[in-house]
């Protein structure tokens, strides 16, 4: 009606789409058991308002990773790391990191996946991070472990139970020591002696 105020309703919200998890392998490629891994989670708010009470959680693959250390005041409980931010303004990417080592032994071809989840007061359904190396949207960041067993250090020794020089009629004791110097478990091992 004439004389009424003109009102506009502004709708705004945070948007964590495009947040990523990247992985660095300081010891190079391929990734092997015992190698260190560094994960960097970049949380980006592409929305139109500041996100409040932001929680970033990451469930780490503790089956295959050990020596987990969270940076940026992250708290590790069990296999989950949690980072908290009071606010995250639009267009202010914030990074969180953690390091870990691949367990020894780890089977050849093991795929280690990682993906963080982001929530806030405004966004209760978790938003998953993306692997920026792939074209797929919202996929986990993965690394494949290369490993092998190595039984070349195995030995065979003989001992004269009677002591002294070996003579006819002496009893000889043979000891075979099977040693795996590799970084993967040897499976279905068969020892044959001739």
N, C-alpha and C positions, 0 to 999 in steps of 0.2 A: 504494500500500500504506500501511498504517497507519504514521504517523510520518514519511512523506515530506514534503518541503517543497512548498508550493504555488508553482508558477512561472507567470508571465505573460510572454509575448513581446510586446514593444511594437514595432510597425512604424511608422516615420515617414519622411517624405521631403519635400524641398522641392517647391514647385509654382509655376511661373512663369505659369500661365494667368491671363489678365487683364492682362498687361503691355501697354502701349499705345505707339503713336507718334502724336503730335499735331503739327500744322503751324500756324504763325502767319505771316501775310502783313502785315508792318508798313505796307506801302504801300497796303493795302486791296485790294478786289476790283474788277475781275477781276485775276488774276495776269498780268502782261505780261513780255516779255523785258526783262532788266535789273533786275527787281524782286528784292528780297531775300526769302529764306525762312528761317524758323527752325524747326527740328525739335526736339521734346522727346520723348525716350524715357523712359518711366516703367517701371522694372522692379520688379515686386511679387512677393514670396514669400508665397503664400497657404497654404503647406504647414505641416508640424508640426515641421520641424527646420531648422536653419541650413544654407544652401547654402554650399559651399566652392569656392574657385577659380572664381568666376563670370566668364564671358567674354561680353561683349555685342559683337556684330559687326553692322555695317551697310554693305551695298554700295550706294554712292551712284550715282545716274544721272549719270555724268560726260559722257554724250552731250549732255545738256540743261542740266546745272548746272556752274557754275564758282565760283572763289573760295571753296572749301570750307574751313571753319575748325571744328575740333572743340574742344568745351569739356571741362571736367572731366578733363584729362590724357588725352583720347583721342588715339590715334595713327593718322594717316592714311597708308596705304601703298597707292599706286595709287588705286583707287576704294573701298577698304575702310577703314572706321574701326573700331578695336577699343578697348574699354574693359575694364579688369580690376578685379575686386573680390576681396579675400581671402575675405571672408565676406558673406553677406546673411541676416540673421535674419528670421524670419517677421514680417509686418505692419510692415515698415520700407521703404516705397517709396523707391526711389533714382532720381534723375533724371539723364539724360545729354543733352547738347544738341550740335547743330552748326548752323552757318549756311551758306548758299550763295546764289548769284545765278543767275537764269535766263539762259542764254546769249542773246546778241543776234547774229544773228537766231535765232528759233525759230518753226517753223511754227505757224500757227493751229490750235487743237484738239489740240496735243500734250499727252498725259497723262503726268505725271511721278509715278511710283510710288516708295514707300519703305516698307521693312519690315525691322526689326532681328531678329536671332536671338540667343537666350540659351541658354547651356550652363553646366554646372557639373560638378564631380567626380561628383555623384550623377545628373545628368541629361545624358547624352551625346547624345541625339537633340535637335536644336535646337528650341526653342519659339519660334514667330514672334509678333511683336507684332501688336496689333489696332488698327484704326481705330475709336476710340470714337464717331465721328459716325454710324456705320452700325449696322444691326441684325445684319449678317453677322458671324460670329465668325471671328477669325483672318485678316481681310482686310487688304491693304496700304492705306496712307494715300496718297491721290491728290490731285493738283491739276491742273486743266486750264488751259493757257496760251491767252490770247486775244491775237492779234497781226494785223497787216495791213501790206502794203506801201504805200508812198506815193510816187508818181512825179510829184507836182505841182511839185516843184522842178526838173524837167527844163527845159533851155533850148535855144534855137536862135539862132545868131549868124551874121552875114554879114560877110565881109571882102573888100575890093577888093584883089586880088592886085597890081594895078598901082599901088596907093597913090593918095592924093589923093581928089578927088571922083569919084564914079562917072560914067563917060562911056560912050557907045555903043562897043561893041567890047571893053570891059574884061572881065577874067575875075573872076568872083565865086566865093568859096569859102564854103560853108555848113558850120557845125559844129553838130552836135546832141549835146548832153551829156545822157545819161539818168542821173538821180540818184534813188536810192531812199532817202528819208528815213524810211521806216517801220521797224518792228521785226520784219518777216518778209521772207524772200527773195521777190522777184517772180519768178514762173515763166512760161515760155512767152511772154516779152515780144516784142511785134511793134512796130516803129517804122515808121510810115507818114508820108511827107512829101508834101505837096501844093504 
